[in-house]
Amino acid sequence: MKITKNISITINSTALFLLSYLLVFFIHQAFTIISALIFSIPVEIDYTKIGFIIYKYAWTFDSVKIIYSTGPIICMILSIFMLVIAVRFREFDGHLKMFFLWGFVHSINLFLGSILSGALLGEGFGHVLIWMFMPDTGKMILTLLAIFSLAGIGFGISKLFLLSGNTYYNKQEPSDRPIFILHQVILPFVIGTIIIILFRFPLNYYEILRLLTPVIILLPVFLNSSGFPVFFFDENPKTIKISSSLLAAAIIILVLYRIGLNSPIRL
């Protein structure tokens, strides 16, 4: 019975992981497309990437700077909104706060993860650094800052992930937390990331690395999970079951995304 309950927690959190990723990803892509169109650069969109239909030598510093940085910067702003909502609803016993908490992880990752991946691989946000003639030392410093920032954020939001347990439990002992974090956080990240990669395959190394960098946030969450006292939640009876509406929404939106962008769309 306990295994069944843990599976239900994993499925619900995976559905929320996917739904929040799709929202943040769509916003990121939309602002990238808008910034390209402002510079009159045609774009081609499919389920894998955004392609810019422009000659290599037609790029300018302004166009590179704006197009490749707009998405990450918007995601940084979005992360603040997501975190404020997640904190505000931290004592709410529904699934809503977990949606915004995952949304915060995705959005801050598309900001800091883009900096980290771009500095290492010279793709995406890395084009901005290249056009700024940033030396390798500067890129390494940016990489380290991004890593430490992501890890610090993980330690900072550990309690929010633990408090999400009030959706399923009336009481949370420190000894129960590793298993809970495994099923509420770690497994949904692993399963959700695999699903995203499969739906967006093939992906370049830059996109794959951006999908993997949340590990730097979630590992501290797991390591810090036992460092809090016992949590007592409300005394209302709790039932642990799969949310069919969340699961159906995640599947439908993923399938529509894959089918809708199966053939490239030019703007």
NUSEMI-658769 format. One line per 3 residues: number of its first residue (from 1); their letters; for each residue y, z, x of C-alpha. Coordinates in steps of 0.1 Angstrom, whole numbers, always signed. Layout:
BEGIN
NUM = a = Y/Z/X | ...
***
This chain:
BEGIN
1 = mki = +0/+0/+0 | +24/+9/+28 | +17/-25/+45
4 = tkn = +25/-43/+12 | +58/-24/+10 | +67/-33/+46
7 = isi = +59/-69/+39 | +82/-68/+9 | +110/-54/+30
10 = tin = +105/-82/+56 | +105/-109/+30 | +136/-96/+13
13 = sta = +155/-92/+46 | +143/-127/+58 | +157/-143/+26
16 = lfl = +190/-125/+31 | +190/-135/+68 | +186/-172/+58
19 = lsy = +211/-171/+30 | +238/-155/+51 | +231/-178/+80
22 = llv = +235/-209/+58 | +268/-196/+44 | +282/-188/+79
25 = ffi = +268/-220/+94 | +283/-242/+66 | +317/-226/+71
28 = hqa = +315/-232/+109 | +305/-268/+104 | +331/-274/+77
31 = fti = +360/-263/+98 | +347/-283/+128 | +346/-314/+106
34 = isa = +381/-307/+93 | +395/-303/+128 | +379/-336/+139
37 = lif = +393/-354/+109 | +428/-340/+116 | +426/-359/+149
40 = sip = +413/-390/+130 | +379/-388/+147 | +351/-400/+124
43 = vei = +321/-377/+122 | +284/-383/+114 | +266/-353/+99
46 = dyt = +229/-347/+96 | +206/-317/+93 | +206/-313/+131
49 = kig = +242/-317/+143 | +277/-331/+139 | +282/-363/+158
52 = fii = +317/-374/+168 | +321/-412/+167 | +346/-417/+195
55 = yky = +345/-433/+230 | +340/-409/+259 | +374/-417/+274
58 = awt = +393/-413/+241 | +390/-375/+241 | +422/-356/+249
61 = fds = +426/-319/+259 | +441/-310/+225 | +413/-327/+205
64 = vki = +386/-311/+227 | +402/-277/+225 | +407/-277/+188
67 = iys = +375/-293/+176 | +351/-273/+198 | +369/-239/+194
70 = tgp = +378/-240/+157 | +343/-232/+144 | +338/-202/+167
73 = iic = +373/-188/+161 | +369/-191/+123 | +335/-173/+126
76 = mil = +352/-145/+146 | +377/-140/+117 | +348/-143/+92
79 = sif = +329/-116/+111 | +357/-91/+105 | +355/-98/+67
82 = mlv = +317/-95/+68 | +319/-62/+86 | +345/-47/+63
85 = iav = +324/-55/+33 | +292/-42/+49 | +309/-9/+58
88 = rfr = +325/-6/+23 | +291/-11/+6 | +271/+10/+32
91 = efd = +261/+35/+5 | +254/+9/-21 | +216/+8/-28
94 = ghl = +213/-29/-35 | +207/-59/-13 | +244/-69/-11
97 = kmf = +253/-49/+20 | +224/-64/+39 | +236/-99/+31
100 = flw = +270/-91/+46 | +255/-72/+75 | +234/-102/+84
103 = gfv = +265/-124/+78 | +284/-103/+104 | +256/-108/+129
106 = hsi = +256/-145/+124 | +294/-149/+124 | +300/-128/+155
109 = nlf = +272/-145/+172 | +286/-180/+164 | +318/-167/+182
112 = lgs = +304/-148/+212 | +271/-167/+213 | +291/-200/+215
115 = ils = +311/-186/+244 | +279/-174/+262 | +259/-206/+255
118 = gal = +289/-229/+263 | +297/-212/+296 | +260/-214/+307
121 = lge = +252/-249/+295 | +285/-268/+294 | +279/-279/+258
124 = gfg = +298/-271/+225 | +324/-245/+234 | +316/-252/+270
127 = hvl = +336/-285/+267 | +367/-264/+262 | +360/-245/+294
130 = iwm = +353/-277/+313 | +386/-293/+302 | +404/-261/+312
133 = fmp = +389/-266/+347 | +375/-231/+346 | +357/-223/+378
136 = dtg = +321/-211/+378 | +333/-176/+386 | +353/-176/+354
139 = kmi = +324/-189/+334 | +302/-162/+348 | +327/-135/+339
142 = ltl = +329/-149/+303 | +291/-149/+301 | +289/-113/+312
145 = lai = +317/-102/+288 | +299/-120/+259 | +266/-103/+267
148 = fsl = +281/-68/+270 | +302/-74/+238 | +271/-84/+219
151 = agi = +251/-54/+232 | +280/-31/+224 | +282/-45/+189
154 = gfg = +245/-38/+185 | +249/-2/+193 | +279/+0/+171
157 = isk = +262/-13/+139 | +229/+5/+144 | +237/+31/+117
160 = lfl = +246/+4/+92 | +212/-11/+95 | +196/+23/+92
163 = lsg = +217/+31/+61 | +203/-1/+45 | +172/+19/+40
166 = nty = +187/+35/+10 | +177/+4/-9 | +140/+14/-5
169 = ynk = +139/+52/+3 | +153/+85/-8 | +149/+100/+27
172 = qep = +147/+85/+62 | +131/+105/+91 | +138/+95/+127
175 = sdr = +100/+89/+132 | +100/+63/+104 | +129/+42/+118
178 = pif = +111/+21/+144 | +88/+7/+117 | +117/+3/+93
181 = ilh = +138/-15/+118 | +109/-37/+128 | +105/-49/+92
184 = qvi = +141/-48/+81 | +157/-63/+113 | +133/-76/+140
187 = lpf = +107/-95/+120 | +133/-111/+97 | +152/-123/+127
190 = vig = +121/-138/+143 | +108/-154/+112 | +142/-166/+100
193 = tii = +150/-181/+134 | +117/-200/+135 | +124/-213/+100
196 = iil = +159/-225/+110 | +146/-242/+141 | +119/-260/+121
199 = frf = +144/-271/+94 | +169/-283/+120 | +145/-297/+146
202 = pln = +151/-313/+170 | +178/-291/+185 | +195/-293/+219
205 = yye = +194/-263/+243 | +229/-252/+233 | +220/-248/+196
208 = ilr = +187/-231/+204 | +204/-206/+227 | +230/-198/+200
211 = llt = +201/-191/+176 | +185/-167/+201 | +216/-148/+213
214 = pvi = +214/-123/+183 | +186/-107/+203 | +213/-91/+224
217 = ill = +227/-75/+192 | +194/-65/+176 | +176/-50/+206
220 = pvf = +202/-22/+209 | +198/-16/+172 | +161/-11/+177
223 = lns = +166/+11/+208 | +192/+32/+191 | +174/+37/+158
226 = sgf = +160/+71/+166 | +192/+86/+178 | +204/+98/+144
229 = pvf = +195/+128/+123 | +175/+127/+91 | +193/+107/+63
232 = ffd = +191/+119/+27 | +200/+92/+2 | +203/+95/-36
235 = enp = +174/+110/-56 | +170/+81/-79 | +134/+67/-80
238 = kti = +130/+38/-56 | +106/+8/-59 | +98/-15/-31
241 = kis = +91/-51/-42 | +99/-86/-33 | +131/-100/-48
244 = ssl = +120/-133/-63 | +156/-144/-69 | +165/-139/-33
247 = laa = +134/-157/-21 | +139/-186/-45 | +176/-190/-36
250 = aii = +167/-191/+1 | +140/-217/-4 | +160/-239/-27
253 = ilv = +192/-240/-6 | +171/-247/+26 | +153/-276/+9
256 = lyr = +185/-290/-6 | +202/-288/+29 | +172/-306/+46
259 = igl = +169/-333/+19 | +207/-337/+14 | +214/-343/+51
262 = nsp = +181/-361/+59 | +201/-394/+62 | +233/-391/+82
265 = irl = +266/-390/+63 | +297/-405/+79 | +332/-392/+71
***
